[in-house]
Amino acid sequence: ACSSNKSAVKKAPSFEAETVFKEADDKIKNGFYEEARSVLETIKTQDSSGKYAPLAQLRIGDAYFEEGLYEESAIEYEQFLNMHPHNKYAPYAQYQLALSYFKRIKTVDVSYSSAQRALREFEKLLITYPRNPYVDVVESRIRMCKRILAEYELYVGKFYFDKGSYGAAVLRFNSILQNYPDSKEEPEALYYLGLSYKNMSELDKALSALKTLIEKYPTTKLSKEAKDTIASLSKKEK
Protein backbone atom coordinates (compact mmCIF):
# COMPACT_ATOMS: atom_id res chain seq x y z
CA ALA A 1 0.00 0.00 0.00
CA CYS A 2 2.83 2.32 0.87
CA SER A 3 4.50 1.76 -2.46
CA SER A 4 1.28 2.46 -4.36
CA ASN A 5 0.83 5.74 -2.45
CA LYS A 6 4.32 6.84 -3.44
CA SER A 7 3.66 6.19 -7.09
CA ALA A 8 0.30 8.00 -6.89
CA VAL A 9 2.00 11.24 -5.79
CA LYS A 10 3.69 11.93 -9.10
CA LYS A 11 6.04 14.87 -9.48
CA ALA A 12 4.82 17.52 -11.94
CA PRO A 13 6.87 17.15 -15.12
CA SER A 14 9.65 19.73 -15.33
CA PHE A 15 9.50 22.27 -18.13
CA GLU A 16 11.81 21.09 -20.92
CA ALA A 17 12.83 24.44 -22.40
CA GLU A 18 15.15 22.89 -25.00
CA THR A 19 12.45 20.56 -26.34
CA VAL A 20 9.85 23.33 -26.43
CA PHE A 21 12.34 25.67 -28.14
CA LYS A 22 12.97 23.10 -30.89
CA GLU A 23 9.21 22.73 -31.31
CA ALA A 24 8.89 26.52 -31.80
CA ASP A 25 11.81 26.46 -34.24
CA ASP A 26 10.05 23.82 -36.34
CA LYS A 27 6.86 25.89 -36.36
CA ILE A 28 8.78 28.93 -37.69
CA LYS A 29 10.42 26.81 -40.41
CA ASN A 30 7.00 25.50 -41.45
CA GLY A 31 5.37 28.93 -41.50
CA PHE A 32 3.24 28.58 -38.34
CA TYR A 33 4.44 31.93 -37.03
CA GLU A 34 1.66 32.78 -34.60
CA GLU A 35 1.78 29.34 -33.00
CA ALA A 36 5.56 29.60 -32.75
CA ARG A 37 5.34 32.95 -30.98
CA SER A 38 2.83 31.53 -28.50
CA VAL A 39 5.18 28.64 -27.67
CA LEU A 40 8.15 31.01 -27.36
CA GLU A 41 6.21 33.22 -24.93
CA THR A 42 5.80 30.21 -22.61
CA ILE A 43 9.58 29.70 -22.67
CA LYS A 44 10.10 33.34 -21.66
CA THR A 45 7.95 32.86 -18.56
CA GLN A 46 8.73 29.23 -17.62
CA ASP A 47 12.42 28.68 -18.40
CA SER A 48 13.91 28.52 -14.91
CA SER A 49 17.44 27.93 -16.27
CA GLY A 50 17.39 31.33 -17.98
CA LYS A 51 19.29 29.83 -20.94
CA TYR A 52 16.43 29.71 -23.43
CA ALA A 53 14.39 32.75 -22.37
CA PRO A 54 16.67 35.25 -24.20
CA LEU A 55 16.72 33.01 -27.28
CA ALA A 56 12.93 32.83 -27.17
CA GLN A 57 12.78 36.64 -27.24
CA LEU A 58 15.08 36.65 -30.25
CA ARG A 59 13.13 33.98 -32.10
CA ILE A 60 9.87 35.89 -31.54
CA GLY A 61 11.55 38.67 -33.53
CA ASP A 62 12.56 36.14 -36.19
CA ALA A 63 9.00 34.81 -36.41
CA TYR A 64 7.68 38.32 -37.07
CA PHE A 65 10.51 38.97 -39.55
CA GLU A 66 9.89 35.75 -41.49
CA GLU A 67 6.19 36.65 -41.64
CA GLY A 68 7.05 40.05 -43.16
CA LEU A 69 5.86 41.99 -40.08
CA TYR A 70 8.93 44.19 -39.90
CA GLU A 71 7.58 46.82 -37.53
CA GLU A 72 6.85 44.11 -34.94
CA SER A 73 10.18 42.33 -35.52
CA ALA A 74 12.05 45.62 -34.92
CA ILE A 75 10.32 46.02 -31.54
CA GLU A 76 11.32 42.48 -30.46
CA TYR A 77 14.95 42.81 -31.59
CA GLU A 78 15.26 46.17 -29.85
CA GLN A 79 13.82 44.67 -26.66
CA PHE A 80 16.33 41.81 -26.87
CA LEU A 81 19.23 44.27 -27.28
CA ASN A 82 18.04 46.41 -24.36
CA MET A 83 17.87 43.35 -22.10
CA HIS A 84 20.87 41.37 -23.40
CA PRO A 85 23.39 43.79 -25.02
CA HIS A 86 26.33 41.43 -24.33
CA ASN A 87 24.65 38.20 -25.39
CA LYS A 88 26.55 36.30 -28.10
CA TYR A 89 23.55 36.78 -30.40
CA ALA A 90 23.46 40.57 -29.88
CA PRO A 91 25.29 41.30 -33.20
CA TYR A 92 22.70 39.15 -34.99
CA ALA A 93 19.85 40.99 -33.24
CA GLN A 94 21.37 44.37 -34.17
CA TYR A 95 21.73 43.25 -37.80
CA GLN A 96 18.14 41.99 -37.88
CA LEU A 97 16.92 45.23 -36.28
CA ALA A 98 18.60 47.25 -39.04
CA LEU A 99 17.29 44.83 -41.66
CA SER A 100 13.74 45.20 -40.30
CA TYR A 101 13.88 48.93 -41.09
CA PHE A 102 15.67 48.29 -44.38
CA LYS A 103 12.87 45.95 -45.49
CA ARG A 104 10.32 48.71 -44.88
CA ILE A 105 11.93 50.93 -47.51
CA LYS A 106 9.54 51.14 -50.44
CA THR A 107 9.48 54.06 -52.89
CA VAL A 108 11.34 57.37 -52.79
CA ASP A 109 8.46 59.41 -51.33
CA VAL A 110 7.74 57.10 -48.36
CA SER A 111 11.10 55.51 -47.65
CA TYR A 112 12.98 58.39 -46.01
CA SER A 113 12.34 57.63 -42.33
CA SER A 114 12.87 53.87 -42.77
CA ALA A 115 16.12 54.39 -44.70
CA GLN A 116 17.28 56.91 -42.10
CA ARG A 117 16.62 54.50 -39.23
CA ALA A 118 18.11 51.52 -41.12
CA LEU A 119 21.27 53.54 -41.79
CA ARG A 120 21.52 54.47 -38.11
CA GLU A 121 21.09 50.84 -36.99
CA PHE A 122 23.57 49.45 -39.57
CA GLU A 123 26.16 52.05 -38.48
CA LYS A 124 25.49 51.17 -34.84
CA LEU A 125 26.18 47.51 -35.67
CA LEU A 126 29.61 48.40 -37.10
CA ILE A 127 30.48 50.59 -34.10
CA THR A 128 29.09 48.40 -31.28
CA TYR A 129 30.01 44.99 -32.73
CA PRO A 130 32.95 45.67 -35.11
CA ARG A 131 33.81 41.95 -35.34
CA ASN A 132 30.32 41.02 -36.55
CA PRO A 133 30.12 38.58 -39.48
CA TYR A 134 27.92 40.86 -41.62
CA VAL A 135 30.46 43.62 -42.42
CA ASP A 136 30.50 43.24 -46.23
CA VAL A 137 26.74 43.06 -46.67
CA VAL A 138 26.22 45.87 -44.13
CA GLU A 139 28.54 48.22 -46.01
CA SER A 140 26.63 47.61 -49.23
CA ARG A 141 23.31 48.20 -47.42
CA ILE A 142 24.68 51.44 -45.92
CA ARG A 143 25.55 52.63 -49.44
CA MET A 144 22.03 51.75 -50.56
CA CYS A 145 20.46 53.66 -47.64
CA LYS A 146 22.61 56.71 -48.39
CA ARG A 147 21.60 56.56 -52.04
CA ILE A 148 17.91 56.46 -51.10
CA LEU A 149 18.35 59.37 -48.67
CA ALA A 150 20.25 61.42 -51.27
CA GLU A 151 17.52 60.71 -53.86
CA TYR A 152 14.90 61.86 -51.38
CA GLU A 153 16.76 65.09 -50.54
CA LEU A 154 17.11 65.86 -54.26
CA TYR A 155 13.42 65.09 -54.86
CA VAL A 156 12.35 67.47 -52.07
CA GLY A 157 14.93 70.10 -53.03
CA LYS A 158 13.67 70.21 -56.63
CA PHE A 159 10.09 70.37 -55.35
CA TYR A 160 10.97 73.51 -53.35
CA PHE A 161 12.96 74.91 -56.28
CA ASP A 162 9.98 74.50 -58.65
CA LYS A 163 7.76 76.27 -56.10
CA GLY A 164 10.22 79.17 -55.89
CA SER A 165 11.10 78.38 -52.25
CA TYR A 166 14.82 78.77 -52.91
CA GLY A 167 15.94 79.02 -49.27
CA ALA A 168 14.31 75.67 -48.44
CA ALA A 169 15.76 74.17 -51.64
CA VAL A 170 19.27 75.33 -50.69
CA LEU A 171 19.03 73.46 -47.37
CA ARG A 172 18.21 70.21 -49.17
CA PHE A 173 20.90 70.54 -51.84
CA ASN A 174 23.52 71.41 -49.21
CA SER A 175 22.41 68.39 -47.18
CA ILE A 176 23.32 66.14 -50.14
CA LEU A 177 26.77 67.72 -50.47
CA GLN A 178 27.48 67.44 -46.73
CA ASN A 179 25.93 64.06 -45.90
CA TYR A 180 26.24 62.13 -49.18
CA PRO A 181 29.37 63.42 -50.95
CA ASP A 182 30.23 61.80 -54.30
CA SER A 183 26.72 60.36 -54.65
CA LYS A 184 25.22 60.19 -58.13
CA GLU A 185 22.85 63.00 -57.02
CA GLU A 186 25.75 65.39 -56.35
CA PRO A 187 26.04 66.93 -59.87
CA GLU A 188 22.32 67.78 -59.91
CA ALA A 189 22.50 69.07 -56.33
CA LEU A 190 25.38 71.40 -57.26
CA TYR A 191 23.58 72.61 -60.38
CA TYR A 192 20.30 73.39 -58.62
CA LEU A 193 22.17 74.85 -55.66
CA GLY A 194 23.85 77.27 -58.07
CA LEU A 195 20.52 78.19 -59.70
CA SER A 196 18.86 78.61 -56.29
CA TYR A 197 21.58 81.03 -55.15
CA LYS A 198 21.35 82.85 -58.49
CA ASN A 199 17.59 83.32 -57.98
CA MET A 200 18.29 84.57 -54.46
CA SER A 201 20.82 87.07 -55.93
CA GLU A 202 23.67 85.46 -53.96
CA LEU A 203 25.93 85.44 -56.99
CA ASP A 204 29.23 84.51 -55.29
CA LYS A 205 27.65 81.38 -53.82
CA ALA A 206 25.98 80.61 -57.17
CA LEU A 207 29.33 80.84 -58.99
CA SER A 208 31.05 78.70 -56.35
CA ALA A 209 28.50 75.86 -56.70
CA LEU A 210 28.52 75.97 -60.51
CA LYS A 211 32.34 76.07 -60.70
CA THR A 212 32.57 73.08 -58.34
CA LEU A 213 30.20 71.20 -60.66
CA ILE A 214 32.34 72.02 -63.73
CA GLU A 215 35.61 71.04 -62.00
CA LYS A 216 34.32 67.83 -60.44
CA TYR A 217 32.04 66.59 -63.24
CA PRO A 218 33.46 68.16 -66.44
CA THR A 219 31.95 65.63 -68.88
CA THR A 220 28.33 65.86 -67.72
CA LYS A 221 25.55 67.66 -69.59
CA LEU A 222 24.92 69.75 -66.47
CA SER A 223 28.53 70.95 -66.58
CA LYS A 224 27.86 72.55 -69.98
CA GLU A 225 24.67 74.14 -68.66
CA ALA A 226 26.61 75.44 -65.65
CA LYS A 227 29.13 77.10 -68.03
CA ASP A 228 26.27 78.76 -69.92
CA THR A 229 24.78 80.02 -66.64
CA ILE A 230 28.15 81.43 -65.53
CA ALA A 231 28.54 83.14 -68.92
CA SER A 232 25.10 84.76 -68.58
CA LEU A 233 25.93 85.91 -65.04
CA SER A 234 29.20 87.44 -66.27
CA LYS A 235 27.33 89.38 -68.97
CA LYS A 236 24.89 90.72 -66.38
CA GLU A 237 27.75 91.87 -64.17
CA LYS A 238 29.26 93.77 -67.10
GIVENWO-V721029 format. One record per residue. N is the residue number from 0. RES is the residue in one small letter. OMEGA is omega as a letter, one per 20 degrees, with the letter a starting at -180 (* if undefined). BURIAL is b if it has 16 or more other C-alpha atoms within 10 Angstrom, else e. Layout:
n=N res=RES omega=OMEGA burial=BURIAL
n=N res=RES omega=OMEGA burial=BURIAL
This chain:
n=0 res=a omega=a burial=e
n=1 res=c omega=a burial=e
n=2 res=s omega=r burial=e
n=3 res=s omega=r burial=e
n=4 res=n omega=a burial=e
n=5 res=k omega=a burial=e
n=6 res=s omega=r burial=e
n=7 res=a omega=r burial=e
n=8 res=v omega=a burial=e
n=9 res=k omega=r burial=e
n=10 res=k omega=r burial=e
n=11 res=a omega=a burial=e
n=12 res=p omega=a burial=e
n=13 res=s omega=a burial=e
n=14 res=f omega=a burial=e
n=15 res=e omega=a burial=e
n=16 res=a omega=a burial=b
n=17 res=e omega=r burial=e
n=18 res=t omega=a burial=e
n=19 res=v omega=r burial=b
n=20 res=f omega=r burial=b
n=21 res=k omega=r burial=e
n=22 res=e omega=r burial=e
n=23 res=a omega=r burial=b
n=24 res=d omega=r burial=b
n=25 res=d omega=r burial=e
n=26 res=k omega=r burial=b
n=27 res=i omega=a burial=b
n=28 res=k omega=a burial=e
n=29 res=n omega=r burial=e
n=30 res=g omega=r burial=e
n=31 res=f omega=a burial=e
n=32 res=y omega=a burial=b
n=33 res=e omega=r burial=b
n=34 res=e omega=r burial=e
n=35 res=a omega=a burial=b
n=36 res=r omega=r burial=b
n=37 res=s omega=r burial=e
n=38 res=v omega=a burial=b
n=39 res=l omega=r burial=b
n=40 res=e omega=r burial=b
n=41 res=t omega=r burial=b
n=42 res=i omega=a burial=b
n=43 res=k omega=a burial=b
n=44 res=t omega=a burial=e
n=45 res=q omega=a burial=b
n=46 res=d omega=a burial=b
n=47 res=s omega=a burial=e
n=48 res=s omega=a burial=e
n=49 res=g omega=a burial=e
n=50 res=k omega=a burial=e
n=51 res=y omega=a burial=b
n=52 res=a omega=r burial=b
n=53 res=p omega=r burial=b
n=54 res=l omega=r burial=b
n=55 res=a omega=r burial=b
n=56 res=q omega=a burial=b
n=57 res=l omega=a burial=b
n=58 res=r omega=r burial=b
n=59 res=i omega=r burial=b
n=60 res=g omega=r burial=b
n=61 res=d omega=a burial=b
n=62 res=a omega=r burial=b
n=63 res=y omega=a burial=b
n=64 res=f omega=a burial=b
n=65 res=e omega=a burial=e
n=66 res=e omega=a burial=e
n=67 res=g omega=r burial=e
n=68 res=l omega=a burial=b
n=69 res=y omega=r burial=b
n=70 res=e omega=r burial=b
n=71 res=e omega=a burial=b
n=72 res=s omega=r burial=b
n=73 res=a omega=a burial=b
n=74 res=i omega=a burial=e
n=75 res=e omega=r burial=b
n=76 res=y omega=r burial=b
n=77 res=e omega=r burial=b
n=78 res=q omega=r burial=b
n=79 res=f omega=a burial=b
n=80 res=l omega=r burial=b
n=81 res=n omega=a burial=e
n=82 res=m omega=a burial=e
n=83 res=h omega=a burial=e
n=84 res=p omega=a burial=b
n=85 res=h omega=r burial=e
n=86 res=n omega=a burial=e
n=87 res=k omega=r burial=e
n=88 res=y omega=a burial=b
n=89 res=a omega=r burial=b
n=90 res=p omega=r burial=b
n=91 res=y omega=a burial=b
n=92 res=a omega=r burial=b
n=93 res=q omega=r burial=b
n=94 res=y omega=a burial=b
n=95 res=q omega=r burial=b
n=96 res=l omega=r burial=b
n=97 res=a omega=a burial=b
n=98 res=l omega=r burial=b
n=99 res=s omega=r burial=b
n=100 res=y omega=a burial=b
n=101 res=f omega=a burial=b
n=102 res=k omega=a burial=b
n=103 res=r omega=r burial=b
n=104 res=i omega=a burial=b
n=105 res=k omega=a burial=e
n=106 res=t omega=a burial=e
n=107 res=v omega=a burial=e
n=108 res=d omega=r burial=e
n=109 res=v omega=a burial=e
n=110 res=s omega=a burial=b
n=111 res=y omega=a burial=b
n=112 res=s omega=r burial=e
n=113 res=s omega=r burial=b
n=114 res=a omega=r burial=b
n=115 res=q omega=a burial=b
n=116 res=r omega=r burial=b
n=117 res=a omega=r burial=b
n=118 res=l omega=a burial=b
n=119 res=r omega=a burial=e
n=120 res=e omega=r burial=b
n=121 res=f omega=r burial=b
n=122 res=e omega=r burial=b
n=123 res=k omega=r burial=e
n=124 res=l omega=a burial=b
n=125 res=l omega=a burial=b
n=126 res=i omega=a burial=e
n=127 res=t omega=a burial=e
n=128 res=y omega=a burial=b
n=129 res=p omega=a burial=e
n=130 res=r omega=a burial=e
n=131 res=n omega=a burial=b
n=132 res=p omega=a burial=e
n=133 res=y omega=a burial=e
n=134 res=v omega=a burial=b
n=135 res=d omega=a burial=e
n=136 res=v omega=r burial=e
n=137 res=v omega=a burial=b
n=138 res=e omega=r burial=e
n=139 res=s omega=r burial=e
n=140 res=r omega=r burial=b
n=141 res=i omega=r burial=b
n=142 res=r omega=a burial=e
n=143 res=m omega=r burial=e
n=144 res=c omega=a burial=b
n=145 res=k omega=r burial=b
n=146 res=r omega=r burial=b
n=147 res=i omega=a burial=b
n=148 res=l omega=r burial=b
n=149 res=a omega=r burial=b
n=150 res=e omega=a burial=b
n=151 res=y omega=r burial=b
n=152 res=e omega=r burial=b
n=153 res=l omega=r burial=b
n=154 res=y omega=a burial=b
n=155 res=v omega=r burial=b
n=156 res=g omega=r burial=b
n=157 res=k omega=r burial=b
n=158 res=f omega=r burial=e
n=159 res=y omega=r burial=b
n=160 res=f omega=a burial=b
n=161 res=d omega=r burial=e
n=162 res=k omega=a burial=e
n=163 res=g omega=r burial=e
n=164 res=s omega=a burial=b
n=165 res=y omega=r burial=b
n=166 res=g omega=r burial=b
n=167 res=a omega=r burial=b
n=168 res=a omega=r burial=b
n=169 res=v omega=a burial=b
n=170 res=l omega=a burial=e
n=171 res=r omega=a burial=b
n=172 res=f omega=r burial=b
n=173 res=n omega=r burial=b
n=174 res=s omega=r burial=b
n=175 res=i omega=a burial=b
n=176 res=l omega=a burial=b
n=177 res=q omega=a burial=e
n=178 res=n omega=a burial=e
n=179 res=y omega=a burial=b
n=180 res=p omega=r burial=e
n=181 res=d omega=r burial=e
n=182 res=s omega=a burial=b
n=183 res=k omega=r burial=e
n=184 res=e omega=a burial=b
n=185 res=e omega=r burial=b
n=186 res=p omega=r burial=b
n=187 res=e omega=r burial=b
n=188 res=a omega=r burial=b
n=189 res=l omega=a burial=b
n=190 res=y omega=a burial=b
n=191 res=y omega=r burial=b
n=192 res=l omega=r burial=b
n=193 res=g omega=a burial=b
n=194 res=l omega=r burial=b
n=195 res=s omega=r burial=b
n=196 res=y omega=r burial=b
n=197 res=k omega=a burial=b
n=198 res=n omega=r burial=b
n=199 res=m omega=a burial=e
n=200 res=s omega=r burial=e
n=201 res=e omega=a burial=e
n=202 res=l omega=r burial=b
n=203 res=d omega=r burial=e
n=204 res=k omega=r burial=b
n=205 res=a omega=a burial=b
n=206 res=l omega=a burial=b
n=207 res=s omega=a burial=e
n=208 res=a omega=a burial=b
n=209 res=l omega=r burial=b
n=210 res=k omega=r burial=b
n=211 res=t omega=r burial=b
n=212 res=l omega=a burial=b
n=213 res=i omega=a burial=b
n=214 res=e omega=a burial=e
n=215 res=k omega=a burial=e
n=216 res=y omega=a burial=e
n=217 res=p omega=a burial=e
n=218 res=t omega=a burial=e
n=219 res=t omega=r burial=e
n=220 res=k omega=a burial=e
n=221 res=l omega=r burial=b
n=222 res=s omega=r burial=b
n=223 res=k omega=r burial=e
n=224 res=e omega=r burial=e
n=225 res=a omega=r burial=b
n=226 res=k omega=r burial=b
n=227 res=d omega=r burial=e
n=228 res=t omega=r burial=b
n=229 res=i omega=r burial=b
n=230 res=a omega=a burial=e
n=231 res=s omega=r burial=e
n=232 res=l omega=r burial=e
n=233 res=s omega=r burial=e
n=234 res=k omega=a burial=e
n=235 res=k omega=a burial=e
n=236 res=e omega=r burial=e
n=237 res=k omega=* burial=e
